[in-house]
Amino acid sequence: MQEECLICKAPLEYLEADVLMECGICHKKELSKRCPFSKANH
């Protein structure tokens, strides 16, 4: 099963290392390997 962005439904991409990212919904910042960028640029 492929995961998708909750906002735009774009497929999630996974990075090699953790990066500090901000949630597009609640704005909480956490380390993650899930790429937050999509063609929608969010």
N, C-alpha and C positions, 0 to 999 in steps of 0.2 A: 504494500500500500504506500503510495507516494503522498507525503504531507504537502499541504498548501497554505499559503498566506491567508490569515483570517480576514484581512481587509480586501485584498484584490484577487485572491484565489490563484496567484502565481505559484508555481512549484518552488518549494524551499530548496536552497542549495546549502551544502555543509562545507565549512572551512576546515583547514588543517589544524588550526590552533584557536583557542578561546579568544574572543575579542569583547571588550566592554560595549554593550549595545543597549539602546533604549527601546522599550516596548512602545509600539505605535498606538496602543489603546490606553494603558494606564501610566505610561511614561516612567515606569520603574526601570532602573539600570542594573543589568546583570551580565556576567560573563556567559558567552554562548558561542557555539560553533555554527549555529543556524544563520545563514546570510540574511540580513534584514533588507537588502536592496533588491528591488524588482524593477521591471520596466516602468512601473508607476512611480519609482523613485521615492519610496517611503521606507 
